[in-house]
Amino acid sequence: MSTRSQLSEIIHRDKNREAVILWAMSNETPLTDARVHFLQEMIRTTRELDPFRLTTAALQSRWIEDGESITFMIDDPIGEYLDVLGINQYYGWYGGENAPMDHLTWATIYDKPLIMNEFGAGAKQGWNVPDEQRWSEAFPAEFYRHTLDMFDNIEFLSGTVPWILMDFRSPCRPLPVVKDDFNRKGLLSETGIKKKTFYVMQEYYRRIEESGHGSHIKE
């Protein structure tokens, strides 16, 4: 079955689902001319099949370092053809340190809104270890706070999606005791128990609702 056929089946199956707000074209695909050409065709097909929804993709970004400051530049060439830019953000979990991110800035060459398609960090619910240790519940909770503070300073940011709601089976994560074949980035454990990160995001969304806009409110 061709990619176009698969895309057509998905859109016809799900286009009347009110929960579908964007069509995602790709996820962190490598920067090649063939990839840009291919995704251009998929974007064109998507707009033909559903002219009402916007298109997005998890794009590549690059670091620009200037002394102690770091700028994440979004200039992935496929951004030219999308309606909404997307990025997966894990700085502080994969790379960097779980520390204040006020030295980090974001920039783009495109005059388009940005959604953080993924961001988060892992924890095993209820695991009794020191707060500063990775996989403790406190570690990713602090990561979330730093990340949300950083998001405040992105003027073109229009939305965020924490990764992910609930821990899920993932055989490629066999680390005993901590992972046990689960992806542990959920706001909830695999049995539905709320982690500390759940309450961080709950407070974040509550502040957005109270303020009437999408900024993380500072005291």
N, C-alpha and C positions, 0 to 999 in steps of 0.2 A: 504494500500500500504506500502511495506517495505521501510526502509531507503535506502537500496541498489537500489531499483527500482526508487525511487525519484532522487537519485544521478545520476543514469544512464540517466534518462530523461533530467536532467539539462545539463549534459555534452554533450549528443548528440544534444541537442537543441542549445547550445551556443559555442561548440568547434571551430566553424569556424568564430566566431566573433573576429575581430582583437583587440578589446578593452579588451578582457579577457586575462590577462597575468599570473594570478595565480588562483589556485583553493583553496578556503578557506574551511577548514574542520570544524571549530567550532569558537565560540565567547565567551570567558571568561567562559568556562565550569568548574565546580568544580573538584578538584583534588581527583579522586577516581580510584581504580584499574579497575573498570568496564568501566569507561570513557576512560582510556588509551587503554584497549583492543578493545573497540568499534571503537575508532578513528584510531587505527592501521589497522583495517579491512577496514575502509573507505579510508584511504590513499592507501592501496594496491589496492582496487577497482578502485580508481581514476587513478592510474598509468597504470592499465590494459586498461582502457577506453581511456585515453589520455596520452601516454608516452612522449609527447613533452613539456607539461607545468609543472611548479613546483607547489608544495603544500605548503600551509602555514596555520596558525591559529592564532587567538588572544589568546595568552597564558596568564597564570598567572605569576606574578612576586611577589617577597616579599621584604620588606624593611629590610635592615641591618643598624642599627644605631650605630654610634661610635662617641660619643660626639655630636658635632654640624653637623657632616657629615652624609649623608644618601646615601647608595648604593642600587640601585634597582637590585636585583639578578634575572636573568632569568635561572632557573633550572627546569622548568616545565618538567616532564618526557616525555611528548608527543613531545617535541622539538627534541628528539633523532631521531624521525622518519620523521620529516618534512624536506623540502629543505630550506625553508626560515622561520625565526622566525618572529612572529608578536606580537605587544603589543599595547594596548589602553592606552594612556597617558593623564591623566587629573589632575595631581598634580598641585595644585594652584587654581583649580576650585572645584574639589571634594577632600577635604583634603589639608592641607598645606595652604600657603598664596600666594597671587599674588605678589611675591617678587622675587628678583634675585635668580636664581637656581644654582649658581656656586658651591654650597656646595653639589649638587646632582651628583652622578656618576652612571654609568650603567656597569654591568658585566654579563657574561654568561659562563656557563660551556661548551657551544657548539661552535665549530668553524664553524659558519654559519652566513650569513648576516641577518640583522634585518631591518624590515620595521615598522614604527609607523603607524599602521592601522587606528588609530583615535587619534586626539588631538584637543582641542578647548575649547571654552567658549562661553556663551550665551550673547546676547545683542538684545535689541529691537531697530531697526533702527529708528533714528531720535528722540528717547525719550529724552526729555530735563531734565536731572538730572545732579548733579555734576559728574565730570569725575571719581572720585575714587569710586563711588557707583556701586555695582553690577547691571548688566543689562544695564548700560550705554555703549555706543560704545567704549569709551576710555578704559574701564576696560579690556575687552578681547583683545583689540589691544596691551596693555601692556603685558598681559599674553602671547600672541603670541611671542612678542619680547624676553621675558625671556625664553620661551620654545625653540625657535630656537637657542638662545645662548647656552642652555644646549645641544641641539642636536649636536652642533659643536664638543663637547668633547666625542662623542660616536664613537669610531674608527670603530666599526663594523656596523654602521648604513648605510643602502643603499637606503633608501627612506622614504618619509613622505606623509601622506594623511590627510589633515585637515578635520575635521568633522564639518560641511558638506558644500556643495556648497550653498544650498539655504534653508531657513527656510521651514519646512514642517508641515503638520497637525499631531498633536499628542494628542489625547483626554485624555491621562493620565497626561497632563500638563495644568491643568485648572486655574493656577494663574491669576486672573483678571489683566487687564491693561498691564502687562508685557508679559505673555505667551499667554493668550487667546486661549488655545488649539493648540499652535504651539511649536515645538522645535525651539528655537531661536539661535542655534549654527551656523547657516548659515553664509557664507561670504556675501551672498546676502539676502535681505528680501524676503518674499513670493511673492512680486511683482517685484523682480528683481533689486531693488535698492542696490548699492554697499555700504557695511559697511566699517568702518575703517580697520577691519581685512582683507578685500579684498586687500587693498593697501599694507598692511604689507606683505602678501604672494606674491603679485605681485613683490614687490621689492626683496624679497627673491629669487624667481625664476629667476628674471633678473640677480641677482648677480651670481647665479649658472651658467646661460648661459654664462655670460661674463668670468667667471673664468675657465669654462670647467670642473668643478668637482662639487660634491654634498655637499660642505661645505658651511655653512653660513659665508660669508666673514666678517671679523672684520676690523675696520679702523686701 
